Amino acid sequence: MLKPRVIVLAGYGLNCEEETKFAFETAGGRAEIVHINDLAANKKLLGKFQILAIPGGFSYGDDTGSGKAYANQLRNHLEEELTRWVRGDRLAIGICNGFQILTNLGFLPGALLPNRKARYLDRWVDLNVQGESPWLRGIKSFSAPIAHGEGRYYIDERGMLEIKKDKRVALQYMRGEICDYQQLEPNPNGAMEDIAGIVSSDGKILGMMPHPERAMFFTQLPHWPYLKEKLLRAGKKIPVYGPGLEIFRNAVGYFK
């Protein structure tokens, strides 16, 4: 069986391409890191892939606002090709800076504003899964880390009514096991309606602030020693993988 091909964009400050590539390959896909300049120079290359991933990082240093400059480069050189590509039976994901890029491109509604407390945050969050998407199939809730300074989701009142009506809210921050364990505020950045992720109208494009590629293994969970002891005392097997891998497995499984 042929493995679905994944293109992971790189360049100008995106810095999670290696982890994202590894996640897709661990999930059973065939991933390739491609610099945005190489894709702009060979636009037909995009047609060879079934999945597009825009990973996290700080593209162009976020100097003009998170994701804006990278989105402009995509718009100026690849907007027509990307628009045509996503209309096909394909999947796309934007993680953290990638989510910011997708909203700036207009592929997803809303915007990501500076965190309510105006500082960079690096911690874990608990997430409730909403709506329908191939990326989130079979997942009801999970935990993953965030690492951002501009992650506060915002959309105007009319837009909020529309995304709720169309069931485009994909992920919401919630109080769960990790927030309770670490005594953390569930909504870390003041996002409207606790929104942590949004999907396109057909569910095939997912934008999310948390990093699932950093929650791939059981031992990445901040409370894994506690969970390990709890499982051992119950006579249960210690898992290898963490909750984040399931998102990548879903994407690969969609084409298998």
N, C-alpha and C positions, 0 to 999 in steps of 0.2 A: 504494500500500500504506500502510495506517495505521501510524503509529509507536506502539510501546508507550508507555504513559504511566507516568511515574515520579514518585512523591511523595518528596521529600527533606525530612525533618523539620528544624525549626529551633527556636531559642529557648533562653533561660536558660543560655547558655554554649557550646552547640554552635557551632563556628566554622569548620567545613569544608563548609558547605552549598553555597557558590558553586562550589568546586572539584569537588564531587561532582556537582552539576547539570551543570557543563561536561563532565565525563567521560561522563555518560550521553548528553548531546546530541551529543558528538563521536562516540560509538559508534552513533548513529542513533536514539536515543530522544527522547521529548518529556518533559522534566523540569520539575517545578514545585516551588518551595520553599514549604512550608506551616508556619506557626508552630503549635506544639502546641495553643495556646489556640484557634486558629481551627478546628483539626480537632476538638477537644473540643466546640466550639460547633455544629459541623456534621458529625456523625458519618457521615452518608451520603456525604460527600465521598470517604471512603476507597474506596468501591466503584467509583469512576471510574478507579482506577489498577491496573495489573498488577504493578508493582514498588514495593517500599518500601525506602527507604534511611535508616538512622540514621547520620549522619556523625560524624566525630571532633570532639573539643573537650574542654571541661572543664565539663560541665553542673553548674550550681549550685556551681561552684568546687570540685567534688569534696569539699566540706566534710564530708559525712556518709559519704564513701567513693565511689569512682568509679562513676558511673552509678546510684547508689541512689535519689537524690531524683527524677531524671527517670523512672526505672522506676516509682517509686511514683505519679507523676503520670499516667503511661500506665495503670497498673493501676487507679487510682481513677476515671478518666474514660473509658477506652477499652478495658479488658481484654476485655469481651465482643465488641466489634466487631473487635478485632485477632485474637482467637482464631478467630472465624468467618472472617475474611478470609484468614488463613494456611492454613486448611483447604482453600481453593479452589486452583485451578491458578495460583498466583501465586508470585513470588520476593521474598525479603527479604534485606537485607544490613545488618550492623552493623559499622562500621569503628572500631577503637580504642575510644573512649568508647561508640560504638554497640554494640560487642561486649559491653562491660561492662553496658550497659543490657539487652541481650538475655538475659544470664545472670541478672541480677537479676530480670528478669521471669519467668524459668523457661522461656523459649522455647528456650534452649540449656543443656546441662548444665555443671556446674563453676562456677568463680569466677575472677576476676582479682585477685590479691593484689599488695601492694607488691613492686617489683623486689628481687631478692636483695640487691643492694648499696644498697638504700634511697635511690636517687637517680633523678632524671629522666634519661631517655636519649633522645637524638636522633641517629640514625645509620641506616645502611642494613643490611639483612640479606638473606641468601640463603635461599630457601624451596624445600622439596621438597613436591610435591603428592601427597596421599594420597586414598583413597576416591573416591566418585563424587558429582558435583554438576553441575547445569546451569551453575553459575557458573564451574567449573574445567574444563570440557570441552576436551580437546585440549592442556591445559597440563601439562607434566611438572615444570617448575621455573621460577622467576623470582626477581627481586630487587625489593625495595621498601623505603622508609624506615619507621622506627618513630619515635614521639614520645610517650612515656608514662612515668608514674611507677608505675603499677600494672598491669603487663602479665604478671605471672607466673601462668601458668595452673595451677590446682589443682583436683583432684577426688579424692574418697576412693578407696580401693583397689577397692571393689566397682564404683563408677562408672567407674573406669578400665578394668576388665575389660569392662564393658558397652559403652563407646564403642568399644573396640577390636574387640569382637565384631561390633558393628553397623557398623563401618567409618565412624565419624563423625569421626575425626581427619582434618581436611582439609589442614592445612598444618603442616609441621615445619621449625624452623630447621635449617640444615645449613651445612657448610663449602663455599663455592662461590667463584666468581670474585671477587666484591666483598670477601668476608671475607679471601681470600688477598691481594688487591691492597692492602687497607688494614690487613692484619694484625690483624684483629678476631676476638674470640671469637664463634663461631657462635651460641650461645644467649645472648642479651644480658641476660636477666632472670631466669634460673634456672627457667624454665617446666618443669613435669613432662613427661618424655618429649619435650622440645624442642617442645612443642605451641604453634603460633602461630595456629591457626584450627580451628574446629569447625563441623560442619554438623548440621542436623536429621536425623531418621531417614529422611526422603525426599530429603534433599540440597537442598531448595529454600530453606532458610534458612542463610545463611553468616555466621559471626562471625569476624572476624580482627583481630589487633592491628596488623599493617603497613598502610600507607596506599597502596593501588593508584592512587588519584587523584593522588598525588604522584610517580608513576612512569609518567606517560602519554607523555612525550616522551623521545626518545633523549638530548637534551642535559640531561635531569635526572639521568641516571646519573652517579655521582661520578667514574667513570673514562672518560667519553665521549671526551675528547681522545685518550686512548690507543687506544680502540676505533676512533675515526675514522681515525687514522693507520694502524692495522692493516688496516682495510677498504680504504683508499685504496691501500695497497701491494699488496693482493691483487686490485685492480681491481674491487672490489665497490661496490655502491651504498650511500650513507649513508642509513640509515632515518630517517624523520621521527618515528615513534612509539616509545614504550618498552613494556616488558612489562606494565605495569599496565593498559593500555587493553583488553587481551584479556579481562579479567574482565567489564568493562562490555559489550563486544561480545557475549560469550556470553549475558549476561542479555537484551540486546535481541534477539539472534538466536533465543533460545528462543521468543519470541512471534511472530517473523516467519516 
